[in-house]
Amino acid sequence: QVQLVESGGGLVQAGGSLRLSCAASGRSFSNCTMAWFRQAPGKEREFVAAINWSGGATSYADSVKGRFTISRDNAKNTLYLQMISLKPGDTAVYYCAADAKGSWNKVSGYDYWGQGTQVTVSS
């Protein structure tokens, strides 16, 4: 059974940092694009960042460029998202996604999803 399990979310003050992890099991994603999306209450799920299979190519939403860094460790089958200078607007449930078949920044492009981890940034 393929599973993506996110961790590392929590409550942080504005300006603080968090590091999210996404551990994959059931199959290797070392040859797949992986990504982070987020969904705030009452809003649609939106793209945050994506990384290709080798880690050699990344893409970020404009709203997080310069503050968030996506990375992966294929030996551990794990995806990461380092978040700094967090803002209240970053508050959302963050989801890990894997195996993009289409556009990197589209929800519909991914076959596998985690259950999400809550990130709350207080002002």
Backbone as CSV, one residue per row, in Angstrom:
resi,resn,N_x,N_y,N_z,CA_x,CA_y,CA_z,C_x,C_y,C_z
1,GLN,0.848,-1.189,0.000,0.000,0.000,0.000,0.888,1.245,0.000
2,VAL,0.643,2.130,-0.944,1.434,3.346,-1.049,0.914,4.369,-0.044
3,GLN,1.849,4.935,0.706,1.471,5.961,1.677,2.451,7.119,1.643
4,LEU,1.902,8.319,1.792,2.703,9.520,1.998,2.262,10.093,3.335
5,VAL,3.206,10.261,4.244,2.870,10.724,5.592,3.655,11.984,5.903
6,GLU,2.917,13.081,6.063,3.544,14.358,6.389,3.721,14.510,7.893
7,SER,4.721,15.281,8.264,4.960,15.606,9.673,5.698,16.932,9.751
8,GLY,5.765,17.484,10.959,6.530,18.713,11.169,5.705,19.974,11.275
9,GLY,4.398,19.862,11.060,3.560,21.040,11.195,3.414,21.458,12.652
10,GLY,2.800,22.619,12.853,2.595,23.095,14.210,2.230,24.558,14.235
11,LEU,2.278,25.122,15.437,1.965,26.528,15.658,3.270,27.295,15.824
12,VAL,3.414,28.381,15.069,4.638,29.179,15.126,4.261,30.645,15.008
13,GLN,5.062,31.497,15.594,4.826,32.933,15.478,5.311,33.444,14.129
14,ALA,4.740,34.543,13.688,5.183,35.177,12.451,6.676,35.451,12.521
15,GLY,7.351,35.163,11.418,8.796,35.299,11.379,9.540,34.030,11.737
16,GLY,8.823,33.051,12.239,9.442,31.803,12.653,9.663,30.847,11.499
17,SER,10.145,29.646,11.846,10.490,28.641,10.846,9.907,27.284,11.215
18,LEU,9.676,26.490,10.200,9.267,25.097,10.371,9.873,24.282,9.236
19,ARG,10.073,22.997,9.497,10.524,22.083,8.460,9.538,20.931,8.379
20,LEU,8.897,20.810,7.230,7.963,19.708,7.000,8.690,18.541,6.342
21,SER,8.236,17.346,6.681,8.760,16.131,6.062,7.603,15.323,5.497
22,CYS,7.896,14.559,4.465,6.906,13.654,3.870,7.613,12.329,3.616
23,ALA,7.256,11.333,4.395,7.861,10.018,4.265,6.990,9.133,3.392
24,ALA,7.585,8.571,2.358,6.858,7.707,1.432,7.147,6.242,1.736
25,SER,6.143,5.429,1.561,6.316,3.989,1.747,5.440,3.249,0.752
26,GLY,5.761,1.996,0.544,4.976,1.184,-0.366,5.545,1.116,-1.767
27,ARG,6.314,2.106,-2.141,7.023,2.108,-3.416,8.040,3.246,-3.364
28,SER,8.985,3.180,-4.277,9.975,4.239,-4.368,9.472,5.350,-5.278
29,PHE,9.691,6.583,-4.840,9.364,7.731,-5.665,10.618,8.418,-6.184
30,SER,11.724,7.703,-6.162,13.002,8.325,-6.524,13.056,8.775,-7.973
31,ASN,12.139,8.259,-8.815,12.138,8.668,-10.218,10.931,9.552,-10.545
32,CYS,10.313,10.122,-9.514,9.083,10.896,-9.700,9.233,12.330,-9.226
33,THR,8.523,13.204,-9.871,8.371,14.560,-9.364,7.524,14.528,-8.096
34,MET,7.916,15.317,-7.119,7.146,15.432,-5.877,6.896,16.904,-5.587
35,ALA,5.887,17.169,-4.764,5.501,18.564,-4.563,4.819,18.761,-3.214
36,TRP,4.717,20.018,-2.843,3.930,20.443,-1.693,2.809,21.364,-2.191
37,PHE,1.630,21.130,-1.665,0.487,22.000,-1.877,-0.026,22.413,-0.496
38,ARG,-0.888,23.411,-0.474,-1.501,23.801,0.797,-2.941,24.240,0.555
39,GLN,-3.729,24.127,1.627,-5.129,24.518,1.541,-5.532,25.231,2.813
40,ALA,-5.916,26.490,2.665,-6.400,27.287,3.789,-7.908,27.112,3.892
41,PRO,-8.473,27.359,5.067,-9.922,27.209,5.236,-10.696,28.042,4.224
42,GLY,-11.638,27.404,3.564,-12.484,28.105,2.610,-11.838,28.396,1.273
43,LYS,-10.621,27.909,1.077,-9.923,28.166,-0.184,-9.579,26.858,-0.883
44,GLU,-9.275,26.966,-2.157,-8.881,25.793,-2.924,-7.430,25.414,-2.591
45,ARG,-7.124,24.162,-2.815,-5.760,23.698,-2.624,-4.871,24.383,-3.656
46,GLU,-3.720,24.878,-3.210,-2.849,25.618,-4.118,-1.424,25.080,-4.090
47,PHE,-0.768,25.252,-5.191,0.607,24.817,-5.361,1.552,25.643,-4.495
48,VAL,2.537,24.969,-3.897,3.556,25.642,-3.103,4.939,25.478,-3.755
49,ALA,5.343,24.232,-3.973,6.671,23.973,-4.532,6.723,22.557,-5.090
50,ALA,7.604,22.350,-6.066,7.795,21.029,-6.649,9.278,20.805,-6.924
51,ILE,9.638,19.529,-7.016,11.035,19.162,-7.250,11.064,17.941,-8.153
52,ASN,12.008,17.923,-9.099,12.059,16.788,-10.007,12.753,15.604,-9.322
53,TRP,12.871,14.506,-10.044,13.330,13.262,-9.434,14.724,13.367,-8.836
54,SER,15.599,14.150,-9.468,16.984,14.219,-9.003,17.217,15.342,-8.008
55,GLY,16.254,16.241,-7.912,16.468,17.422,-7.085,17.142,18.546,-7.842
56,GLY,17.411,18.330,-9.112,18.118,19.315,-9.905,17.252,20.435,-10.437
57,ALA,15.954,20.276,-10.344,15.038,21.305,-10.815,13.934,21.506,-9.792
58,THR,13.652,22.762,-9.489,12.598,23.092,-8.529,11.729,24.208,-9.086
59,SER,10.544,24.323,-8.516,9.613,25.369,-8.909,8.860,25.819,-7.660
60,TYR,8.613,27.124,-7.563,7.948,27.660,-6.380,6.816,28.607,-6.778
61,ALA,5.799,28.653,-5.947,4.781,29.683,-6.085,5.422,31.025,-5.754
62,ASP,4.970,32.073,-6.420,5.542,33.401,-6.181,5.449,33.810,-4.718
63,SER,4.382,33.377,-4.057,4.133,33.793,-2.676,5.143,33.226,-1.682
64,VAL,5.883,32.190,-2.079,6.825,31.566,-1.132,8.277,31.649,-1.602
65,LYS,8.508,32.174,-2.784,9.876,32.267,-3.305,10.761,33.060,-2.353
66,GLY,11.934,32.509,-2.105,12.879,33.172,-1.214,12.664,32.852,0.253
67,ARG,11.548,32.225,0.588,11.258,31.871,1.983,11.189,30.361,2.194
68,PHE,10.726,29.634,1.198,10.571,28.187,1.299,11.596,27.501,0.403
69,THR,12.071,26.345,0.861,13.001,25.537,0.080,12.550,24.085,0.087
70,ILE,12.334,23.533,-1.110,11.949,22.136,-1.230,13.201,21.305,-1.493
71,SER,13.252,20.125,-0.901,14.388,19.230,-1.128,13.914,17.790,-0.943
72,ARG,14.766,16.851,-1.307,14.395,15.447,-1.178,15.626,14.617,-0.885
73,ASP,15.393,13.479,-0.256,16.430,12.486,-0.008,15.907,11.173,-0.564
74,ASN,16.336,10.819,-1.753,15.799,9.624,-2.397,16.197,8.342,-1.661
75,ALA,17.316,8.353,-0.995,17.732,7.176,-0.239,16.767,6.894,0.907
76,LYS,16.174,7.962,1.434,15.210,7.821,2.529,13.764,7.887,2.045
77,ASN,13.586,8.089,0.730,12.235,8.198,0.161,11.442,9.292,0.880
78,THR,12.088,10.419,1.113,11.511,11.489,1.917,11.654,12.833,1.212
79,LEU,10.585,13.614,1.319,10.509,14.965,0.767,10.482,15.954,1.922
80,TYR,11.080,17.121,1.725,11.133,18.134,2.776,10.657,19.489,2.256
81,LEU,10.222,20.330,3.192,9.924,21.718,2.891,10.411,22.561,4.069
82,GLN,11.484,23.301,3.846,11.994,24.215,4.851,11.311,25.560,4.664
83,MET,10.682,26.051,5.720,9.929,27.294,5.642,10.507,28.281,6.652
84,ILE,10.887,29.461,6.165,11.389,30.518,7.045,10.560,31.764,6.837
85,SER,10.745,32.739,7.735,10.018,34.011,7.634,8.531,33.790,7.418
86,LEU,7.973,32.896,8.203,6.565,32.539,8.036,5.644,33.711,8.332
87,LYS,4.538,33.758,7.591,3.553,34.820,7.719,2.199,34.210,8.082
88,PRO,1.312,34.991,8.681,-0.032,34.455,8.968,-0.728,33.915,7.716
89,GLY,-0.438,34.490,6.564,-1.017,34.021,5.310,-0.539,32.646,4.883
90,ASP,0.502,32.142,5.544,0.978,30.790,5.245,0.189,29.724,6.006
91,THR,-0.720,30.150,6.873,-1.527,29.203,7.639,-2.384,28.360,6.715
92,ALA,-2.245,27.044,6.823,-2.966,26.117,5.943,-2.628,24.689,6.351
93,VAL,-3.348,23.758,5.766,-2.942,22.357,5.821,-2.022,22.127,4.632
94,TYR,-0.857,21.573,4.895,0.139,21.333,3.856,0.119,19.859,3.460
95,TYR,0.062,19.635,2.151,-0.040,18.287,1.607,1.175,17.961,0.741
96,CYS,1.631,16.745,0.874,2.672,16.198,0.025,2.016,15.470,-1.143
97,ALA,2.586,15.592,-2.337,2.047,14.918,-3.511,3.195,14.306,-4.304
98,ALA,2.888,13.222,-5.007,3.956,12.536,-5.735,3.460,11.987,-7.068
99,ASP,4.436,11.805,-7.962,4.217,11.157,-9.250,3.397,12.017,-10.188
100,ALA,3.946,13.167,-10.522,3.270,14.081,-11.434,3.200,13.492,-12.833
101,LYS,2.009,13.481,-13.382,1.813,13.036,-14.760,1.576,14.218,-15.684
102,GLY,1.275,15.359,-15.107,0.992,16.543,-15.908,1.775,17.719,-15.383
103,SER,1.139,18.854,-15.341,1.803,20.067,-14.885,2.191,19.955,-13.416
104,TRP,3.384,20.410,-13.116,3.888,20.330,-11.757,3.020,21.092,-10.759
105,ASN,2.395,22.181,-11.214,1.701,23.057,-10.287,0.190,22.841,-10.258
106,LYS,-0.264,21.722,-10.780,-1.693,21.435,-10.808,-2.029,20.269,-9.880
107,VAL,-3.090,20.426,-9.099,-3.552,19.343,-8.228,-3.830,18.090,-9.047
108,SER,-4.426,18.287,-10.190,-4.813,17.156,-11.039,-3.614,16.408,-11.612
109,GLY,-2.422,16.978,-11.491,-1.249,16.337,-12.072,-0.625,15.241,-11.243
110,TYR,-1.119,15.040,-10.021,-0.471,14.108,-9.099,-1.365,12.933,-8.759
111,ASP,-0.750,11.773,-8.644,-1.495,10.544,-8.374,-1.585,10.192,-6.886
112,TYR,-0.589,10.606,-6.123,-0.541,10.200,-4.717,-0.501,11.424,-3.811
113,TRP,-1.253,11.330,-2.694,-1.359,12.446,-1.757,-1.247,11.942,-0.326
114,GLY,-0.659,12.788,0.527,-0.668,12.512,1.949,-1.939,13.062,2.581
115,GLN,-2.035,12.876,3.908,-3.241,13.295,4.619,-3.166,14.736,5.084
116,GLY,-1.965,15.330,5.019,-1.800,16.728,5.372,-1.296,16.955,6.780
117,THR,-0.636,18.084,6.971,-0.171,18.501,8.295,-0.489,19.994,8.455
118,GLN,-1.014,20.342,9.609,-1.475,21.717,9.845,-0.301,22.622,10.198
119,VAL,-0.248,23.755,9.525,0.704,24.812,9.870,-0.106,26.050,10.231
120,THR,0.109,26.562,11.420,-0.589,27.756,11.877,0.432,28.812,12.277
121,VAL,0.327,29.986,11.659,1.260,31.073,11.934,0.493,32.199,12.621
122,SER,0.868,32.507,13.830,0.181,33.558,14.592,0.886,34.894,14.407
123,SER,0.091,35.952,14.472,0.654,37.300,14.269,1.127,37.909,15.577
